[in-house]
Amino acid sequence: MSDYNVLESKEVYKGRVFTIEKDIISMPDGSRAERETVRHGGAAAMIPIDEKGNIIFVRQYRHSAGRITLEIPAGTLEKGEDPLDCAVRELEEETSYKAEKMTFLFKMYSAIGFCSEILYIYVAENLSQGHFNMDDDEFITLERHSVDEAINMIFKGEICDGKTIGAVLGYSKYQEKLQK
């Protein structure tokens, strides 16, 4: 069992996408500490690969960053939704593509220091045309970049989203293993 136990927990904010909890926890030395956690139900994201081997990215405004960012498509899991089902849904909603093949790559915490969100990352391949179905508040444009271009964009600071960085680098390793 853990040396860290929740002694008290209080929900201090409840929003549409997440809640915030303030906890008092016991520490290994017997002292107490206060922790705030953003509770999020999770999300799924995918690296869509086109017929030329390029990654299809979405460019969209992110209010928390105060700018338009380049990311892989992603979306929040609905309550009880399987991450693969979410990835399939979000791929078509944001890119208008359907994938014949979805491969699980890895899962990750988005911001482990304060947030419970787990992201499930997939590779979407053998794409065919579907239909856009963006949310009313989404204004997305698509861009295609090779894996090498995307890696260069990461190290130039042009791609700054954590899930996208992890996914692109993970996909690069995945490709290497397939070529062996």
Secondary structure, 3 states (H helix, E strand, C coil): CCCCEEEEEEEEEECCCEEEEEEEEECCCCCEEEEEEEEECCEEEEEEECCCCCEEEEEEEECCCCEEEEECCEEECCCCCCHHHHHHHHHHHHHCEEEEEEEEEEEEECCCCCECCEEEEEEEEEEEECCCCCCCCCCCEEEEECHHHHHHHHHCCCCCCHHHHHHHHHHHHHHHHHHC
